[in-house]
Amino acid sequence: MFSTAVRMKLTAEGELLHRCLSLSSGACGKSLPRKKPRDLPEIKGLERITYAERKHYVPGLAKPVFPDWEKDWHDPGRYRAPAAESMPLYKERPCYIYTQRTNPLEGVRQALWLTKSKLISGLPDQILALVENPANQLEDQDARVQDAIRHARFWDTNEARPPKERYCPSLLRNLLHLCRGLQVSHPALAHRMLAEKYSLSASWSRGEDQFQVRGQNGFLLNSMTPLPAVAGDEKIRSTSDHVLETFYPISPTIDLQCAHVYQLQNHTGESDPEPRTAVLIAFSLSVSFREDYPYPHAHTLFITEAGDAPKLQPEQLRAKLVMFAFGNALARARALYGDESGVLEKPVVVQSVGTSGRLFQFVVFQLNTTDLESDSGVKNLVWIDADQQLYDFAKVRPYIKKKEVKVRSCWFVWISTRNLQEIPGALSARSRKLNPTAAVFFFPPVSLIFYHHVKKKIKEE
């Protein structure tokens, strides 16, 4: 008997790698991909001489081609999807689908064209007014938010360097937990519910093309009552003069998934009706909530950059926030006003927050019209507050330079005008001059959003 010798070594992330020396490298190595079969041409009038009758390999004779074996039972391991043209849901007109893995080239500009929207930088005045109200702030707010950051970055794991897939959702949950603490002073917050792994699908026509946004993304905060309209009737009518920006010669459908097998239905409140195997079925305007769900109105959508989805740049992440906020608003508008396109009597407002664990993106989307085919007429409105930094950096390991500890371990730089004097040595004189951001977290009774507002520059000492 051979004793099993195990060699351990550390990776760059600090994880252990185990290798059993009693096995060969071929058993532990990665298998090579299969070679694609060579296409053999068929010549009319010539018949290949194969070794099918001899039932064994004969050099010099061609390999026989046998008909496919049709089994009398269902074998999921050997299932072959039929051709797309033979499916009953096949359509000549393609549908361009925006999923959770879409990485649009033009970012926000492409999302604005797809949703027929006008961009307004910054957040609405109604939300800015809520910042000045001390009733919307927590007691010992800065200290509690700092503890939430420490818990997500340092205390939640014993890994040397926790991955973003772990601390990013943990930080978002900690901040949402702090917001729930205001339920005592704001009883209306009890009329909301947070849903995970919900499924969204909404489709619309834009010009001559059919579009759809679908997939599962983050957390959705639902409410019993809808959000009030942010822009008034006069501002909505003024959007008719706005000209949508184009990015010719790039097509607006670039980086979107093109599908010919899809189904368009007008309903909300059903889950996936049938299990799907190798067939892409696109259901229109279907959110996986029942019709009698007591929280039917989408309030705020929270999306984290971590997960199975590919890493997105901040510009592409903001486009994702706009598209899925638009999808939730469109699904609700179709359920309230039907499938007829036109200007809505009461606009539908949906908020969305995206984070990478350090940077936050904020979007407020107001759906004014469902007539999205032409570029003329009333436009939808989008407010975006981009690249708001919660903290400068977090150090899991100490930063040592010339045998001097510059930044000790389990330390982060908290960006707040009130806390600059509380962290001596963590901030340089240059960062004190150039960083004017004040971080303010609040849970207002009307809108749930984390807002970072640049109020004034820090005066030089």
N, C-alpha and C positions, 0 to 999 in steps of 0.2 A: 504494500500500500504506500502510495506516495503521500507525503504530508503536503497540505495546501499552503503554499507560501503566498502571502498577501503583501503587496507593496502599496503604501499610502503616500500620496503627495497632495499638496495644496494647489488649487487653481488660483487665478487672479482674484476671484471673488471670495476666496477663503474656504471653499467647500472641499471636502475630501474626495479623492478619486481612488477607487479600489480596483486593483488588477490581480486576477488570479493567474499565477505563473504556471499552474499545472495544465492550463488550456492553451491551445495554439492561438496565434493572432487571427487566424482565419475564422475561428468560432466567435471571437469577440469583435471582429471588425465590422464595418458597415458593408452591407451587401450592395453590389453594383446594380444599377438600373437595368431592366430588361432591354434587350435590343429590339428595335422595331422590325417587324417582319418585312422582308423585301417583296415589293409588288412585282409579280411575274406577269408579263404581257401575254395576252391570249391572241393567237394568230388563227384566223378563220381558215378552215381546210386542213389544219395540222392538228393531230391528236398526240398528246404526250404519252409516252410509254412509261408507266409507273410500275412500282413493285407491289401494287395493291393485291394482286392475285397470289403472290408468293408469301405475303404476310410477314415479311422480314425485310430488313434493309439490304439493298443490293447496290453496290457502287456502280455509278454510271446511269442509273435509272432515276427518273424524277420522283419527287415525293408526292404521294397521292393526296387529293383534296376530297374529304368526306363531307357529306351534308351535315348540318347542325343536328344534334340530338335533341329532340323535343321531349322533355320529361313530362310524366303524368302528374307530378307533384311540384309544389312551389319550393324552389331551392334559393334562398336569399343570397347565398354565397356565390351563385353562378348566374345571378340575374343580369339580363341585358336589356337596357332601355330601348324601346322602339325608336324609329327615326322621328324627328320632330315633325316632319311633314305628314306623318300618319296619325298624329295625335288629334283627338277631337277638339282640343282647345287651340290648335295652331291657327295663327292669323298672319296674313301677309304684312299688315302694318306692324312694325316693331314697336316695342315699349322700352323706353330707357329708364332704368331703375337706379335710384340712389339708395344704397345700402349703408350699413354701419362700417363697411370696409372701403367705401369710396374715398378716394383721395383726389379731389378736383384740382385741375391744373390752375385755373384762374381764381380759385378760392371764393372770397365773398362776392366779387364781381359776377362770377358765374351763378352763384346762389341768388343774387338779386335779379338777374335776368330770368332764371327759372321760375321764381316766385312773383315776378312782376312787382318789384318793391322799390321803394325810395329809401336811401340810407341817410340817417341822421346820426352824427357822431355825438357821443355822450349819452347820458341817461335822461329820461323825461324830468320835467320840473316837479311833477307830483312826487316822484321818488326822492328827488333831491331835498324837497321840503321835509320829508320824513326823517332825514338825517339830523336836522336841527332839533327835533323833538327829543328831549331826554327821556321821555316815557318809553321810547323804542330801544333803549340801550340797557344792557345788563349791568348788574352790580358787580364791581371789580371786573369789568369787561376785558381789559388788556391782560390781566393776570390769568383769567380763565381761558382765554384764547391761546396764550402762550403754553399753558398746561396741555391744551388739546394738541398743539404742534409737537410738544415734547413726547406726548403719548404715542402719536403716530410715527414719529421719526426715531425715537430712542427706546421707549418703554414697551412697545407692543411686540417686540421680537428680540431674540438673543443673537441674531445674525450680525456679522461684522459690518455688513453694508446691506440693509434691507432693500429689496427691489421696489420699483415704483408700483408694481402690481399689488404690493401689500400696503405701503404707507399712503398711497393716494386715496383709495376708498376709505381707509381708516380715518384719515384727516377729514374727509367730507362727512362721514358719519358723526365724528366728534363735534363738528361745527353745527350740524343739524340737531344734535342732542342739546347743545347750548341754546339753540333757538326755541326748543320746546319748553325751556324754563320760563319763558314769558307767557305761558298759557294762563298763569294766575292773574296777571294784569290784563290780558287780552283773551277773554273767554272764546272769542270767535275762532281762535286757532284750534280748538277742539273739533271743529267741523271740517277737518282735512285729514287725508289719508295718504300715506306714502306707499307706492306700489313698485315692486321690483320685477324685472324680466317680463315686462308687458310687451305685447306685440302690436305694432302699428303698421298700417298700410293705407295710403291715400293716393289717388291718381287724378290726373287732370290733363287737359290738352293745352299745348302751347304752340300756336301756329299750326303746322301740319303734323307735328309729332305728339306722341303720347308719352307722358312721364308718370313716374310713380316713386314715392318714397316709402320704404318699408324696412322692418328689422326691429331688433331689440336693442335698447340703449339705456343704460344707467337707471336712475330712479325717476319716477314721475310722481309729483305731488298733486293730488286731486282735491277738489273742493266742492262743497255743496252749492256754492254760489259762484257765478263767473266773475272774472276780474272786470272792473269798470274800464270803459274806453279811455285811452290816454289822450288821443287827439280829438278835437271837436269837429263838428260838421264843416265849418269853414276851412279848417286845415285839410280835411279830407278832400273837399272839392278842389282845393288849390293844387293837389297832386296831379290833376289832369294835364297841367302844363309841363310836368316833368318829363324829360326825355331819357329813356333807359339807355344805359351805356352798353355798347357792344364791343366785342373783342375780335372782330374780323381780322384775319382769315381763319381764326380758330373757331371750330364749331362749338355751340353751347352744349352739345351732347358728349363732349370729350370726357373720357374716364368714367362714363356711366355704363352700367351693364345693359347690354342689348339682348332682349328676349322676344321670341316669337310665340312662345307658348305661355299664355296668361289668360286670366279671366277677370272681367270687370263687373263688380257687384256693388250695389249701393246699400250697405247696411253697417251698423255699428253695434258691437256687443257680442260678437261670436268669436270663438276660438278657431283654431285650424280645423276645418271640418273633416278632412280625410288625411291619413298618413301619406306622406309623399316619398316616392322612391325614384330618384334620378329625373324628376319632372319639376320644372319651375312653374309654380302656379302663383299668380299675383292677384290677390284679392283686394278689391278697391274699397277704401274707407272702412276698414275693419280693425277695431281696437278690441283686444281680448278682455272686455268687460261686459257683464250682462246689462240688459236694458234697464233692469230695476236696480242697478248699482246706485247707492245713495250718494256717491261722490262722482258725478258724471263729467264735471268740468275740469279740464286740464289747467293746472295753475303754474307750476314751475317744473322744468325738466333739468335734471342734474346729470351731466355726462363727464366721466373721467377719461383721461387719455390712456390709462393703463388698461390691460385686458388682452384678449385675443386679437383685437383689431390692430392694424399696423399703426406705427407711430406717425402722428400728424404734426405738421408745423402749426404754429399759432394761427396763421391765415386759413389753413384748411380746417382747423378745429372750429373757428368761428363760422365758416361756411356750413359745417355739420350742425352747429347749434341753430343756425337760421333755417336749414332745411327741415329738421325734425320739429322745431317749433311751428313752422308753417304746416307740416303734416298733421300735427295735433289740432291746430286751429281749423284746418280745412275739413278734417273728419268731423269736428263738432259742428261746423257751419252746415255741412251737408245733412247732418242728423236733425238740425233745427229748422232749416229753410228748404230742404229738398235738393234735388239735383239741378234745378234751374239756375243758370248763371246770371249774375247781376250784382249790383251794389247791395250790401247787407243793411238791414234796418238798424241792427245793433252790432258794431264790430266785435270780433272775437279776439281777445288778447291772451297770449301765452308767453311766459318768460322762460329763459333757459340760462343755465350757468355751467360753464365748462372749466375744468382745472387740470393741471398737470402735476399737482402736489405743491407747486410754488407760485405759478402764474394763474390768474383767474381771468376768464372771459365772461362778459355779461351781455345778454341779448334780450330785448323786449320786442316782440313781434305783434303787430296789430293787423288782422285780416279785415280789410275794408270791402273787398269785392272777390267774387268767385269767377268773374269773367276774365279768364287768363289767356284766351287765345290770341287776342290782338295786343299791340303795344300801346294803343290809345285808350283814353278813358281814365277812370280813377285807379290809382296805384295803392298798393299796400305800403305800410310804414314799418321800418326797422330801426331801432336804436341799439347801438353797439358801444360798449365801453371796453376797450381792449387792453390786454397786457398789464393788468393790475397785479403788482407783486406783493404777496403776503409777507414774505421774509426774504432776506438777501441770500443766505445760504445756511445749511445745517451741517455740522461737522460731527461725524460719528467717531472718527479717530482724531487724535490731536494733530495740529499742524505745527511741525517743528522745523525751524530754520536756524542753522548755525548753533545747534544745541540749546536753543531758546524756544520755549513753547509760546508760539504766537497766539494760537487759539486752542483751548483745551478741548478734550473730547466731550461729546454729548452737549454741544453748545450751538446755538443758532443766533443769528442777528435779527432781532425783531424790529421791523420798520414801523416806527411810531414816533411822532414828535414828542410825546410825553415820556417816552422810555429811553431817549438817547442818552440821558445822564445816568440811567440806572445800570448801564452795561459798559463800564470803563474798560478800555483796552480792546473791546470787540469791534468798535467802529473807529476807522481812521479819520483824521481831520478832513481828508478829501471827501469821504462818504458823508460826513456830517454837512458839508456844504452843498453837495449835489443831489442829495436824496430828499425831496420835499413831500414824499407820499405819507399820508396819514391813513392808517388802516382802521376802518369802522365796520363792525359787524352789527347787524340789527335784524329784528324780526318784526316788521311793521304789521299792523292788523289788516292792511289791504294787500300788500305784496310781500312775498318772500324772496329776498335777493340779498346777496352780500355785496356791499358797495365800498369801493376804495376811491376816495375823492381827493384830488390834489387841491387843497384849500389855499395854502400859502407856502412860500419858500421859507426854509429855516434861516433865521438870521445868523450871520456869522458872529462867533463869540468875540 
